[in-house]
Amino acid sequence: MDAGRFEPGLIDADEIRTLEYVKERLTDIYERLYAGEISAKDAMIEIESDPTVKRFFLIEVIEIIRDELRNSDLADYVDGFELFGWKENVEELLKRVINGIRFRIDHYLRTSTAKFSGGLMLP
């Protein structure tokens, strides 16, 4: 499964189910972080503890960073210590990752034959 690229064609229902699982796990982590039940570090530890969630989280983070850097002046990312870096609030990052996964699921359902494959009940 390569969810890192958008390609029309047959998408296995298991791939969409996996993305739904990741979206639900990240949403749960985000809601607990937002409610103050866990810290940002605990949220990252939870994401790292599940290889599937970690994989798709990293795919989305890389997409976000790529888009941010492509549409910005790179000099804006150099700090006072002459270090180049990108930082984001964990809560905001989780929201952006969840939205990216939602978009990916919607895109797959719109552009693939997955909605017609067996085992996946869609409206």
C-alpha positions as CSV (number, residue, x, y, z in Angstrom):
1,M,0.0,0.0,0.0
2,D,1.5,3.3,-1.0
3,A,-0.8,6.0,0.4
4,G,1.9,8.6,-0.3
5,R,0.8,9.2,-3.8
6,F,-2.6,9.9,-5.4
7,E,-3.1,7.6,-8.4
8,P,-6.4,6.7,-9.9
9,G,-7.2,3.0,-10.2
10,L,-8.1,0.1,-8.0
11,I,-7.6,0.9,-4.3
12,D,-8.1,-2.1,-2.0
13,A,-10.8,-1.7,0.6
14,D,-8.3,-2.7,3.2
15,E,-6.2,0.4,2.4
16,I,-9.2,2.7,3.0
17,R,-10.0,0.8,6.1
18,T,-6.5,1.3,7.3
19,L,-6.7,5.0,6.6
20,E,-10.0,5.2,8.5
21,Y,-8.3,3.4,11.5
22,V,-5.4,5.8,11.5
23,K,-7.8,8.8,11.2
24,E,-9.8,7.5,14.2
25,R,-6.7,6.9,16.3
26,L,-5.2,10.3,15.6
27,T,-8.6,11.9,16.2
28,D,-8.8,10.2,19.6
29,I,-5.2,11.3,20.5
30,Y,-6.0,14.9,19.3
31,E,-9.2,15.0,21.4
32,R,-7.4,13.9,24.5
33,L,-4.6,16.3,23.9
34,Y,-7.1,19.2,23.4
35,A,-8.9,18.2,26.6
36,G,-5.6,18.3,28.5
37,E,-5.8,14.6,29.4
38,I,-2.3,13.9,27.8
39,S,0.7,16.1,27.0
40,A,2.1,16.7,23.6
41,K,5.0,14.4,24.4
42,D,2.5,11.6,25.4
43,A,0.6,12.2,22.1
44,M,3.8,11.6,20.1
45,I,4.6,8.5,22.2
46,E,1.2,7.1,21.4
47,I,1.6,7.8,17.7
48,E,5.0,6.2,17.8
49,S,3.7,3.1,19.6
50,D,1.6,2.0,16.6
51,P,3.6,1.4,13.5
52,T,0.7,1.9,11.1
53,V,-0.4,5.2,12.7
54,K,3.3,6.4,12.8
55,R,3.8,5.6,9.1
56,F,0.8,7.6,7.9
57,F,1.4,10.4,10.4
58,L,4.9,10.8,9.0
59,I,3.6,10.7,5.4
60,E,1.2,13.5,6.1
61,V,3.8,15.5,8.1
62,I,6.3,15.3,5.3
63,E,3.5,16.5,2.9
64,I,2.7,19.4,5.2
65,I,6.4,20.4,5.6
66,R,7.0,20.2,1.8
67,D,4.0,22.4,1.1
68,E,5.0,24.9,3.8
69,L,8.6,25.2,2.5
70,R,7.6,25.3,-1.1
71,N,5.3,28.3,-0.6
72,S,7.6,30.2,1.8
73,D,10.9,32.0,1.9
74,L,13.5,29.5,3.2
75,A,15.3,32.3,5.0
76,D,12.2,32.6,7.3
77,Y,13.1,29.1,8.7
78,V,16.6,30.1,9.9
79,D,16.6,31.0,13.6
80,G,18.8,33.2,15.7
81,F,21.3,30.3,16.2
82,E,21.8,29.9,12.4
83,L,19.8,26.7,12.4
84,F,17.3,25.8,9.7
85,G,14.2,24.1,11.0
86,W,10.4,23.9,11.0
87,K,8.3,23.9,14.1
88,E,4.6,23.5,14.7
89,N,2.3,23.2,17.7
90,V,1.5,19.5,18.2
91,E,-2.2,20.2,18.5
92,E,-2.3,22.2,15.3
93,L,-0.1,19.6,13.6
94,L,-2.5,16.8,14.5
95,K,-5.4,18.8,13.2
96,R,-3.6,19.3,9.9
97,V,-2.6,15.6,9.7
98,I,-6.2,14.4,10.4
99,N,-7.5,16.8,7.7
100,G,-4.9,15.5,5.3
101,I,-5.9,11.9,5.9
102,R,-9.6,12.8,5.5
103,F,-8.7,14.4,2.2
104,R,-6.8,11.3,1.1
105,I,-9.7,9.0,2.0
106,D,-12.2,11.2,0.1
107,H,-9.8,11.4,-2.9
108,Y,-9.4,7.7,-3.0
109,L,-13.1,7.1,-2.8
110,R,-13.8,9.7,-5.6
111,T,-11.1,8.6,-8.0
112,S,-10.9,4.8,-7.6
113,T,-13.0,1.8,-8.0
114,A,-12.8,1.1,-4.3
115,K,-16.4,2.1,-3.8
116,F,-17.4,-0.8,-6.0
117,S,-15.1,-3.4,-4.4
118,G,-16.5,-6.1,-2.2
119,G,-16.4,-5.8,1.6
120,L,-16.7,-2.1,1.9
121,M,-20.2,-0.7,2.5
122,L,-20.4,2.9,1.3
123,P,-23.4,5.2,1.0
